Amino acid sequence: MCIPARFAPILFSALLSAIMVCIVSAFVLATSQGFHSGFAIQWIKSCLTTWPVAFPTVTIVAPLVRKVVGRLTA
């Protein structure tokens, strides 16, 4: 599967936000409630409810962060 390069920023945002949501939601759930029998289902629900917030946030914020990093580095 080859996605056209013009979609690279959207694909980057989708993948980064999905990875971050999975990791952070698992960490928060494990530290707040521990591992229990319903952990996996609760984790998936958490991912599905937070990703729609994370994806547009990363899409909007990533270019701004790249500019700041560009100005702060040589």
N, C-alpha and C positions, 0 to 999 in steps of 0.2 A: 504494500500500500504506500503510495507516494502522495503526500499532500503538497499542494503548491506553496512556494515560499512566501507568498503574500499572506498566508494564514499563520505564519510562524509566531507572531506575537499572541494571537488568540490561543494557539496550541500550547505555547509556553505557559500562558496564564492558566489554562485548564489543567495542565499536568502539575504545575507547581502548587496550585490551590488544592487539587485533589490529594496530592501527597501530604501537604501540610495539614489539611483537615483530618486525614486518617491518623497521622502521627499524634497530633495535638489532642484530638478527641479521645484517642485510646489512652494517652497519658493522663488527661484530666479525669476520665472515668475511672481508671485504675487507682489513681491516688485519692479520689474522693469516695469511691464506693468499694474499691478492691475488686478482685476477680471473683465472680460468682456465676451461677448457672445461666443467668440471662445476659451475661456480659456481651457476647457476640452480637446478639440481636439489638441490645441497647446501643452498642457501638455503631452498628450499621445505621440505625435510626438517627443517631447523633451526626454521623457523617452526611447523611442525606438532607438533614435540616440545616446544617451549617455551610455546606458547599455552595448553595446559591448565594450566600452572602460573601464568601471568600473569593469566588471566581470573579465577580465584577470588581471587587476591591483590588485584587492583584492586577487585573486588567488596567485599572485606572492608576494605581500607585506605582507599578513597575517602571513605566517610562520616567516618572518623576524621580524615582530613586536612581535610575541609571544616570540622569542628568546631574544629580547631586554628587554621585560617585565620580563622574567624569570631571567635575569641578574640583573635587577634593584630592584627586590623584594626579600624578604627573603624566 
